[in-house]
Amino acid sequence: MQHFLDFEKPIADLQARIAELRDTADSGSLDINSEVKRLETKSQKMLRDTYASLTPWQKTQVARHPDRPHFKDYVAGFVEDFIPLAGDRGFSDDLAIVGGLGRIGGRRVLVMGHEKGDNTENRLKHNFGMAKPEGYRKAIRLMKLADRFGLPVVTLVDTPGAFPGIQAEERAQAEAIARSTQACLQLRVPIVAAIVGEGGSGGAIALSSANSVLMFENAIYSVISPEGCASILWRTADKAADAAEAMRISAGELKKLGVVDRVIAEPVGGAHRQRDAAIETLGKAIGEELDRLAGVSGDKLRQKRRAKFLDMGK
């Protein structure tokens, strides 16, 4: 069953009407094809118009849509011969971050990213994409491995933020995030990051301090969630929509600010409606960025990456 967001209620009502008409036609001899076609055309126009003018808070809801593609879907869609690599070699294997070796467009790469899970069991297994210190230490290990063997790194970011539990703090969560960010900036191989859903706080930047940062048009990227920001500024999460507007968390705004390098268009109605098309588009964009960075020396890649982040906010 398709999941509609709150602001999609008029579209949902139209879709329900279309389904009722089809049920009526199936149970009798009524010819309602012309009416169904008219309503479908109206529904598609309403969908296009709605998604052409989403507010930052509405984009936040789209970015969190449970049907959006997840890491495993992108790997299945455009990463060939994927071989997962597990564990931080120090504490455990954090399944909120998944990574391994594979090929994108025939090029050998190391690909890793957040996995939220797509049902209750998997969401618990992957901790809703909220990594603990061992997840970031696994990411560091994999990045160093890629650097040693000259493999470009591709990261897919989709997390509300790093896990805030006491056990994560006991195992030095902040230090692990800082070290992962440092590892990104020290690489002598190309690193391409894509914000595919939520890019939340340090948990996102730890995997996205890249030469090229791509972002889906309905994804979000921010230092804190809109609800968290509202709770701090206004002492109520009810102001989340105002916070989302003020923080400039949408792809278009972040492109203007120079925080992201390229905005990737989504199918009409969001990546969750046409998952295969969205996955194919992202895979093609990542391949183009890898091609662009392929001839750059290791020293130049590292220097330009560091300068890019140091220049932000000037």
Sequence and secondary structure as in RCSB ss.txt:
>XXXX:A:sequence
MQHFLDFEKPIADLQARIAELRDTADSGSLDINSEVKRLETKSQKMLRDTYASLTPWQKTQVARHPDRPHFKDYV
AGFVEDFIPLAGDRGFSDDLAIVGGLGRIGGRRVLVMGHEKGDNTENRLKHNFGMAKPEGYRKAIRLMKLADRFG
LPVVTLVDTPGAFPGIQAEERAQAEAIARSTQACLQLRVPIVAAIVGEGGSGGAIALSSANSVLMFENAIYSVIS
PEGCASILWRTADKAADAAEAMRISAGELKKLGVVDRVIAEPVGGAHRQRDAAIETLGKAIGEELDRLAGVSGDK
LRQKRRAKFLDMGK
>XXXX:A:secstr
     GGGHHHHHHHHHHHHHHHHHHTSS   HHHHHHHHHHHHHHHHHHHTT  HHHHHHHHT TTS  HHHHH
HHH EEEEE    SSS   TTEEEEEEEETTEEEEEEEE   SSHHHHHHTGGG   HHHHHHHHHHHHHHHHHT
  EEEEEEES S  SHHHHHTTHHHHHHHHHHHHHH SS EEEEEEEEEEHHHHHHHH  SEEEEETT EEESS 
HHHHHHHHTSSGGGHHHHHHHHT BHHHHHHHTS SEEE   TT TTTSHHHHHHHHHHHHHHHHHHHTTS HHH
HHHHHHHHHHTTT 
